[in-house]
Amino acid sequence: MPAIVLASVLCCIPEALRAGEGLVYVGSKACADCHAEQYERFEAHSKKPHSWRSVEIMRSNLKPAELQECYDCHTTGHGKPGGFVSYEKTPHLAEVGCETCHGPGSAHAEAGDTSLITRRPAIETCKTCHNETRVQDFNFKPLLFSGAH
């Protein structure tokens, strides 16, 4: 990962995580440096990466607990160490991105080692968001790859 991109991401990461105590989410733009083709397909064909705007439109009508539930599926890493906190603190994670399915990418982005990222997510990962309850609530079809690859 280019030093400038890594430095801009590190400013938003808690010190304990930067010190190597855990993996952190770096955002999809960091993935695009090496995976440009997959990134472009995901941006062009998936509805999910742009869903942040829908949550923001609905925000004033939601109770705080409801809003947090929306963030679980409509942002990257919400509720997990190094994941989305708020648009002000972690804007690079305010959309659904590569790491939503593939896990935190900090170690992989730094080393380039494919063993440091989830290459093929388990169906259980998909079911975190694409499950019976949400399908009925929002009338969408669960997509295994969300149009990305």
C-alpha positions as CSV (number, residue, x, y, z in Angstrom):
1,M,0.0,0.0,0.0
2,P,1.4,3.4,-0.9
3,A,2.7,5.3,2.2
4,I,0.4,8.3,1.6
5,V,-2.7,6.1,1.5
6,L,-1.6,4.2,4.6
7,A,-0.8,7.3,6.5
8,S,-4.2,8.9,5.7
9,V,-6.0,5.7,7.0
10,L,-3.8,5.4,10.1
11,C,-4.9,8.8,11.4
12,C,-8.4,7.4,12.0
13,I,-7.3,4.2,13.7
14,P,-7.1,3.9,17.5
15,E,-3.5,3.8,18.9
16,A,-3.9,0.4,20.4
17,L,-4.8,-1.1,17.1
18,R,-2.0,0.7,15.3
19,A,0.4,-0.8,17.7
20,G,-0.3,-4.2,16.3
21,E,-2.8,-5.4,18.9
22,G,-5.4,-6.1,16.3
23,L,-6.4,-6.0,12.6
24,V,-8.1,-2.8,11.4
25,Y,-10.3,-1.9,8.5
26,V,-8.5,0.3,5.9
27,G,-11.4,1.0,3.5
28,S,-12.0,-0.2,-0.1
29,K,-9.9,2.5,-1.7
30,A,-6.9,0.9,-0.1
31,C,-7.9,-2.4,-1.7
32,A,-8.3,-0.7,-5.1
33,D,-4.5,-0.1,-5.3
34,C,-3.9,-3.8,-6.0
35,H,-7.4,-5.0,-6.9
36,A,-8.6,-2.3,-9.3
37,E,-10.7,-4.6,-11.6
38,Q,-12.6,-6.1,-8.6
39,Y,-13.0,-2.6,-7.0
40,E,-14.4,-1.1,-10.2
41,R,-16.9,-4.0,-10.7
42,F,-18.1,-3.7,-7.1
43,E,-18.5,0.0,-7.4
44,A,-20.4,-0.3,-10.7
45,H,-22.7,-3.3,-10.1
46,S,-23.3,-3.5,-6.4
47,K,-26.1,-1.5,-4.8
48,K,-24.7,-2.0,-1.3
49,P,-21.6,0.2,-1.4
50,H,-23.8,3.3,-1.9
51,S,-26.4,2.4,0.8
52,W,-24.9,4.9,3.3
53,R,-27.0,7.6,1.7
54,S,-30.2,5.7,2.4
55,V,-29.4,5.3,6.1
56,E,-28.6,9.0,6.3
57,I,-31.9,9.9,4.7
58,M,-33.8,7.7,7.2
59,R,-31.7,8.8,10.2
60,S,-34.1,11.4,11.6
61,N,-36.9,8.8,11.7
62,L,-34.9,6.2,13.5
63,K,-34.3,5.6,17.2
64,P,-30.7,5.4,18.2
65,A,-30.8,1.6,18.6
66,E,-32.4,1.2,15.1
67,L,-29.8,3.4,13.6
68,Q,-27.0,1.2,15.1
69,E,-28.7,-1.8,13.5
70,C,-28.7,-0.1,10.1
71,Y,-25.0,0.6,10.5
72,D,-24.3,-3.1,11.1
73,C,-25.2,-3.9,7.5
74,H,-24.7,-0.6,5.7
75,T,-21.1,0.3,6.9
76,T,-17.9,-1.6,7.1
77,G,-16.9,-3.1,10.4
78,H,-19.5,-1.4,12.6
79,G,-19.3,-2.6,16.2
80,K,-15.9,-4.4,15.6
81,P,-12.5,-3.2,16.6
82,G,-11.1,-0.8,14.0
83,G,-14.5,-0.6,12.2
84,F,-17.0,2.1,11.4
85,V,-17.7,4.5,14.4
86,S,-19.3,7.5,12.8
87,Y,-19.1,9.4,9.5
88,E,-17.0,12.1,11.3
89,K,-14.5,9.7,12.8
90,T,-14.3,6.9,10.1
91,P,-15.6,8.3,6.8
92,H,-13.6,5.7,4.8
93,L,-15.8,3.0,6.3
94,A,-19.1,4.7,5.9
95,E,-20.1,2.5,3.0
96,V,-20.3,-1.3,2.6
97,G,-16.9,-2.3,1.2
98,C,-14.5,-5.1,0.5
99,E,-13.7,-5.7,4.1
100,T,-17.4,-6.2,5.0
101,C,-17.0,-9.7,3.4
102,H,-13.2,-10.2,3.4
103,G,-12.5,-8.9,6.9
104,P,-10.1,-6.2,8.2
105,G,-7.4,-5.6,5.6
106,S,-4.6,-3.8,7.4
107,A,-2.2,-6.8,7.6
108,H,-2.9,-7.9,4.0
109,A,-2.6,-4.4,2.6
110,E,0.7,-3.9,4.4
111,A,2.3,-7.3,3.5
112,G,0.4,-8.4,0.4
113,D,0.1,-11.9,1.9
114,T,-3.2,-13.6,0.8
115,S,-3.2,-15.6,4.0
116,L,-3.8,-12.4,5.9
117,I,-7.3,-11.8,4.4
118,T,-10.4,-13.9,4.0
119,R,-10.3,-14.8,0.3
120,R,-13.6,-16.7,0.1
121,P,-16.0,-15.6,2.8
122,A,-18.2,-18.3,4.5
123,I,-21.9,-18.2,3.8
124,E,-22.3,-17.4,7.5
125,T,-20.6,-14.1,6.8
126,C,-23.2,-13.3,4.1
127,K,-26.0,-14.2,6.4
128,T,-25.0,-11.5,8.9
129,C,-26.9,-9.1,6.6
130,H,-28.6,-11.3,4.0
131,N,-30.9,-13.3,6.2
132,E,-34.6,-14.1,6.4
133,T,-35.5,-11.3,8.7
134,R,-33.9,-8.6,6.6
135,V,-35.2,-10.1,3.3
136,Q,-38.7,-9.9,4.6
137,D,-38.2,-6.4,6.1
138,F,-36.7,-4.8,3.0
139,N,-37.9,-7.1,0.2
140,F,-34.4,-7.7,-1.3
141,K,-32.9,-10.9,-2.7
142,P,-29.8,-12.2,-0.9
143,L,-26.9,-12.0,-3.3
144,L,-23.8,-14.1,-2.7
145,F,-21.3,-11.8,-4.4
146,S,-23.2,-8.6,-4.6
147,G,-22.2,-8.1,-8.2
148,A,-18.5,-7.7,-7.4
149,H,-16.7,-10.8,-8.5
